[in-house]
Amino acid sequence: MALVELLMPKMGESIFEATILTWMKKPGDKIEQDESVLEVATDKVDTEVPTTHEGILKEILVKEGEVVQVGTPIAIIATDGEAEGEVETDNPKAETKKPETIAASDTIHATHTHSSNGASLIHSENTDSTRFYSPLVKNIAREENIGTKELETISGTGAEGRVTKKDILDYVQNRKLGKSINVLQNTSPVSTASASLHATDEIIQMDRMRKMIAERMVESKRTAPHVTSFVEADVSNIVFWRNKVKAEFQKREGDILTFTPIFIEAIVLAIKDYPMINIQVDGDTIIKKKDINIGMAVALPSGNLIVPVIRNADKLSLAGLTKAVNDLATRARENKLKPDELAGGTFTVTNVGSFGNVMGTPIIMQPQVAIIALGAVQKKPAVVETPYGDAIAIRHKMFLSHSYDHRVVDGALGGSVVRRVADYLEKFDVNRTI
């Protein structure tokens, strides 16, 4: 029997650490190669980590809620082999060593030394307390301004009375509730607005992703003056063509042909016509991007939103865009995206029509300068030109909403881009093949 270290894999170009969310296997479980064994969280995405070897999960080295650096051993796997009691590693430069459990003090020291955000952790060697707190708990405490003495008062439900993530989040929520009630009971005027509370109200703690979305949306509105232009497009030709080819396409390719890749194709063509919409702002300089990487907003089952990126979308055929859209959307909902697949976008598309909305005013994904919202396709009576004069006919129409950063994109450019997208949609060739 050979013992192999499972290392925390590299999660992306700018990702150096991750938080262990959930171990999907326990010691003694049999695992197959490439089978997911744990779920981790980075500052960009939650994702599952597959095992690199087949065998038995012998030992878990890092507990749930702890932060680990990329390349750190997180588990020991017993595999079939001649060597017994020796630990192999996926890192060819690492020395062979016997498995050993990471001590609490070592974990604290390592996290303090290598913390990527440079923040000072609450626990230090000079603290009188001997109680152990995971890096995640300490980070939450730091963000909520909970000092060491206050942290000591929190009752822990974990092993040996250890404070878990749930313990500290519950404490934080109760503390906020107490402050809000005090404000309501205070007869003196207050300078900041507080949420009103009632005994029947339910208090819901934001999850990590929702907090991240909130921060980025507020920051985007603070950074960029948003302007939105609207255009209504007649997409009857697209509806007719898709209905004609979708069954054959699915039978041949095994993928569903939706409207989204068709709309993205038109947006890419418009970006190529107006390359100054494919830019980013850095201080008082403008960075013109050569690659056209389309971010595609995907609603998750949790209600949160995530934006995977179709890289070099201008180099993909319509069939290629269809496969990319379906693949990214599926893996986004299954929590299987890689961090790099959420980075590098130069323009974003969001489909508000999937919720039955006819239009929206989307918020720009910084540091991009524009985003288009696709409204619902609806049947409407419209005036159409015929060889015998104008007539009223039922057409399929939709609104396109284009929000852009008015610091660098004026109304002429912003309006022209969305108009050009509509032109490409309306002139869609019903005889094309896919």
Sequence and secondary structure as in RCSB ss.txt:
>XXXX:A:sequence
MALVELLMPKMGESIFEATILTWMKKPGDKIEQDESVLEVATDKVDTEVPTTHEGILKEILVKEGEVVQVGTPIA
IIATDGEAEGEVETDNPKAETKKPETIAASDTIHATHTHSSNGASLIHSENTDSTRFYSPLVKNIAREENIGTKE
LETISGTGAEGRVTKKDILDYVQNRKLGKSINVLQNTSPVSTASASLHATDEIIQMDRMRKMIAERMVESKRTAP
HVTSFVEADVSNIVFWRNKVKAEFQKREGDILTFTPIFIEAIVLAIKDYPMINIQVDGDTIIKKKDINIGMAVAL
PSGNLIVPVIRNADKLSLAGLTKAVNDLATRARENKLKPDELAGGTFTVTNVGSFGNVMGTPIIMQPQVAIIALG
AVQKKPAVVETPYGDAIAIRHKMFLSHSYDHRVVDGALGGSVVRRVADYLEKFDVNRTI
>XXXX:A:secstr
 EEEEEE    STT  EEEEEEESS TT EE TT EEEEEE SS EEEEE SS EEEEEE S TT EEETT EEE
EEEESSS  S EE S TTS         HHHHHHHHHHH TT    S  TT S      HHHHHHHHHTT  HHH
HHTS   SGGG   HHHHHHHHHHHHHHHHHHHHH  S  SS      TT       HHHHHHHHHHHHHHHHS 
EEEEEEEEE HHHHHHHHHHHHHHHHHHS    HHHHHHHHHHHHHHH GGGSEEEETTEEEE SS  EEE EE 
TTS EE  EETTGGGS HHHHHHHHHHHHHHHHTT   GGGGS  SEEEEEGGGGT S       TT  EEEEE 
  EEEEEEEEETTEEEEEEEEEEEEEEEEETTT  HHHHHHHHHHHHHHHHT  TT   
